[in-house]
């Protein structure tokens, strides 16, 4: 379609009509706006991807810490359920860790073996390992006695406040379980005398 110039009365064959120019110009502006918005969305997605990687790293670290805590708690339960005092659990964990490749599969098996006498306990841990008591025979039950008449108890007067209290015998123990584990048997015997007093 040609366009005729009103001043020169000639046909301008390659001229673009104003309507077509406005239409193409509007499409171009719309495309530029969409491209800008897409670039902004892409940048936000990239930032989100970096955050996802950081969150995954934190999650992996938290899982490792949870596994370590669960393993430590299970070991603690196995040791204390075998009758070992909670104060020396760290000594048992440390000694079990130093056993090497020939050690029992779990710390519970190791403690049970020491209690049964199948495994020789380390010198410092031996006083804390109580031998497993054999199952006791239950004597037959005696016939029940008739219930006794309830005794009348006169009301007691409450004791005076703080009556019979005594000061604490000594300061807190300066030795932790790791220090006790490293003691020689002679040092440990001297430590027990210092802590508990001489035995009669």
Secondary structure, 3 states (H helix, E strand, C coil): CCEECCCCCCEECCCCCHHHHHHHHHHHHHHHHHHHHHHHHHHHHHHHHHHHHHHHHHHHHHHHHHHHHHHHHHHHHHHHHCCCCHHHHHHHHHHHHCCCCCCCCCHHHHHHHHHHCCCCCCHHHHCCCCCCCCCCCCCCCCCCCCCCCCCCCCCCCCCCCCCCCCCCCCCCCCCCHHHHHHCCHHHHHHHHHHHHCCCC
